[in-house]
Amino acid sequence: MTKQAVDLGLMGDGPGPFRYEASLRYSIDAEALSISLSVLHRGSTPLPYGVGIHPWFPRSTRTRLRAPAASVWLEDEFHLPTICRPIDAFPHWDFSTARNVPDTWINNGFNTWTGDAEIEWPDRGVGMKIQAEPPLSGYIIYSPDGDADFFCFEPVSHAVDAHNLPGGPVANGLTILQTDSPITTDCHFVPRWLPTEGGR
């Protein structure tokens, strides 16, 4: 299979003082799907930017996730982060080794991620390695409940609402861009075969 790609672009005129050019490339070959994202700041004032990729994946009761992280943000009733706690305090959310995707509501950001993750669908006999490049140093997991047939695993550079969290934008993962400066990242999704359950 030869590599195939599609390029998308957007000229952003706001909100507020934000002026930017965004480009997104999806490329696929026999080895992987790769996503390249770049944002170029065109505003006259230095401003904080972040990047993220927001895919969703099919899930069943057997879907497993491995994605080592050091800490997790708790959320309030408005689904905004409130406090960041060590992952050791929440062993049911510790994905340092493969575990089932939670069967209850989860909508949390995870920090200090290695950029390496893996999703397994043992009932389908397939898995997928995810390799995210800087500045994607965190991720968000979203799933409404165990009956959902999907979940989201979203590599991101920053915490949700990073502009307003204690410490300010940079402390929470955003990058201050000068005029005509870019922020870029790549993320790769590499499929692999697994032994099917029951040896089929």
VENURFEN-V829606 format. One record per backbone hydrogen bond with DSSP energy under -1.0 kcal/mol. CO is the residue of the C=O (numbers start at 1). NH is the residue of the N-H. E is the energy in kcal/mol with one decimal. If there is no record, write none. Layout:
[[CO,NH,E] [CO,NH,E]]
This chain:
[[4,28,-2.8] [6,26,-2.3] [8,24,-2.6] [10,22,-2.9] [12,20,-2.0] [15,18,-2.1] [18,14,-1.8] [19,42,-3.7] [19,43,-1.1] [20,12,-3.2] [21,40,-3.0] [22,10,-2.4] [23,38,-2.4] [24,8,-3.0] [25,36,-2.5] [26,6,-2.3] [27,34,-3.2] [28,4,-2.7] [32,29,-1.8] [33,189,-3.0] [34,27,-2.6] [35,187,-2.1] [36,25,-2.6] [37,185,-2.2] [38,23,-2.7] [39,183,-2.1] [40,21,-2.0] [41,180,-3.4] [47,177,-3.0] [49,175,-3.1] [51,157,-2.1] [55,153,-1.0] [57,151,-2.1] [60,63,-1.2] [63,101,-2.3] [64,120,-2.4] [65,99,-1.9] [66,118,-2.5] [68,114,-1.1] [70,87,-2.5] [71,111,-2.3] [72,85,-2.8] [74,82,-2.9] [76,79,-2.0] [80,76,-2.2] [83,74,-2.7] [85,72,-2.7] [86,89,-1.8] [87,90,-2.0] [90,93,-2.5] [91,94,-1.3] [95,67,-2.7] [99,65,-2.9] [103,146,-2.1] [106,143,-2.3] [108,141,-2.2] [109,73,-3.1] [110,139,-1.8] [111,70,-1.9] [111,71,-1.1] [115,132,-3.1] [117,130,-2.9] [118,66,-2.6] [119,128,-2.6] [120,64,-2.5] [121,124,-1.9] [121,125,-1.2] [121,126,-1.5] [122,197,-1.4] [125,194,-2.8] [126,121,-2.9] [127,192,-2.3] [128,119,-2.6] [129,190,-3.1] [130,117,-2.2] [131,188,-2.4] [133,136,-1.9] [135,137,-1.8] [137,113,-3.0] [138,156,-2.7] [139,110,-3.4] [140,154,-2.7] [141,108,-1.3] [142,152,-2.9] [143,106,-2.1] [145,148,-1.2] [149,59,-1.3] [151,57,-3.2] [152,142,-1.9] [154,140,-1.6] [155,53,-2.7] [156,138,-2.0] [159,162,-1.4] [161,164,-1.7] [165,168,-2.2] [169,174,-2.4] [170,173,-1.8] [172,159,-2.2] [175,49,-2.7] [177,47,-1.6] [178,181,-2.0] [181,41,-2.6] [183,39,-2.5] [185,37,-2.5] [186,133,-2.6] [187,35,-2.8] [188,131,-2.5] [189,33,-2.2] [190,129,-3.2] [192,127,-2.8] [196,199,-2.0]]
